Amino acid sequence: MKRSDLPLRLDDLPIFATDDQIAEAIVGKHAAEKWKRERLPTLASKPGFPPIDAFHGGRPVKLVARFYEEYLGTGAGSAIAPRGVEDRSAWKPSRRRA
């Protein structure tokens, strides 16, 4: 399957994207217009949802993704995906010799 046949993802967008592109990446083509019309005005007033950058003519996609990670609780600081510190002392060296 070609990439153009697959649904658009936030990772596929440029650094700054239009609301049309962001809507399609978040909810798909079928629901993008409704999302822009009904959900975007609510999101735009929430703290953390990035405004349109006038110079670039779009919203910063990484900040949109970060907003959704925090909103859905799937970010690095969430209980679902805890971030740990590797403890190398817990690993024993291999006993296998070449």
Secondary structure, DSSP 8 states (H G I E B T S, - for coil): --GGGS---GGGS-SEE-HHHHHHHHH-GGGHHHIIIIIHHHHHTSTT----BTTTTBEEHHHHHHHHHHHHT-STTSSSS------GGGS-------
